[in-house]
Amino acid sequence: MKQVPASRSSSLEISDSLSCDYLIIGGGVAGLSAAIELADKGKVLILTKDSADESNTGYAQGGIAAALGREDSTYLHTKDTMAAGAGMCRHEVVLLTVEEGIPLVRRLIKWGFKFDRIGRRLDFTREAAHSARRILHAYGDATGSEMVRTLSDRVQKLNIPVKSFSMALDLLVKDGRCLGAVVLDAASGQAKAVLAKAVVLASGGLGMVYAETSNPTVATGDGFAMAYRAGAEMADMEFIQFHPTTSCLPGAPRFLISEAVRGEGGKLVNARGARFMSGYHPQAELAPRDVVSRAIVEEMRRTGEDQVYLDMRPLGRERIKQRFPSIYRFCQQYGVDPREQPVPVRPSAHFSMGGVRTDIYGRTNIPGLFACGEVACTFLHGANRLASNSLLEGLVFGSRAARGAMAYLEEEEVSFPDKIFYRGFKPSGGIEDCDARLDKWRQRMWEGAAVVKEPRELRKLVRLLGKELEMLISSGLSKKEEFELLNIYQVSSLIVQSALKRMESRGSHFRKDLPRPDPALAGWHQLARYARKRGKEAVVIERINIT
Ligand code: SIN
């Protein structure tokens, strides 16, 4: 592998490249679904940053929402999704998701997905803001890993190659068309090009932007930042969902305590042992996520503690162990027996409703670039995602983005350039204290731009970001951690600037200075774009109404 300094200032010519028809970036539910759909349509390559099975999908506990129960209907599922989305969901998108999701869930069963059952009937659980028991689950609370297992088996059967430990650094865009990605090869530490006639971005979430998150460490928002740098429209980036109950056990990493625990009867109590949710919302523990997260933050403030507790004992000793085996094992491992005592919890960053704006076939504003899953924004979730709609989204839009990409290649003649130049990769002495900077920044985001936002704090973050970004870009980047830091800064910038621009509170976006929704802003979305002003990076935001 050779990297030749090019004549153009600070660009490298990348001479090491491989090519395919369809490049899928990400190995979660959306990426795998897209790959399966495309398997016999051309040469497909799946790229994953870490090991092939490490993604947000694998950690999903609660399950997958599907209106398959006797008392349920797609009408009710649509209604609940729209209500959770607080006036920001696109009805057409919600309807097609809940309807198309049903045959896709049935297909999973055909492929061997082992949903939990009572006798021969599927076992549905309830989660917050669902008006029916409609959440399917596997091995109690291990739905995500069963999803990865089922889809990966399929990918293997179809002989689709997966290139793991390969972080995509940037999208290759030439003459306005996406033609692949520049990738960091973990073995050599060098940048390579993967040329592709169409790219499906399915790179998952961004929870690592915050110090407190339910997401795994791979979720550094890489896809969001890459698409933004490439000129994609980034929609509704202010809408970040905070899951109310992540465990905070001494010495343990954060671990999600599924909403299904509350759906099955778990109760929240404060440090004084008193239940509090009924004082905040008539649905108490099953109120929408944003309401529960804010109530917990308020209880922590009132009691001066940095946690509340989830009491699982109302479920009964046997049920705890049998229905939530992973949660039970995790708590036990860190010295808390949920059958005997309440589990300490607090909210954490969980899911981004915003992302790369796409239509219903995953098409972005950049020809050749398609996006699906958490990195995309189809306006399915609006301002707040209904629990367990994300695996469903991954199935439906993974497959739709694949169809979008196929149609694109049927219509377009795509050829690859002879030479590839890349400016982003610049070996340097390394960023000083990269890890420490990252930790400090994530803590700042948690304190200044999380569950409850204050404009003064948001403005402070904008100023700091300007300086950090300049430092980073002028130093040169070549290591995985350095690119992750850049991505986290740029995603933070999108979140913070979009939050400042939305002059109201709505769904997951809560501003202390403007605590209520402004009816005039319902249905108005924000599109952020990369721009340069006076030689510096700037986020430009425009408003559109498309609901
Ligand atoms: C959970 O199990 O609480 C998470 C489910 C989701 O975020 O959809």
Residues whose N, C-alpha, C, O or C-beta is under 5 A from the ligand:
A	BS01	SIN	Q61 G62 G63 I257 S258 E259 A260 L386 A387 S388 N389
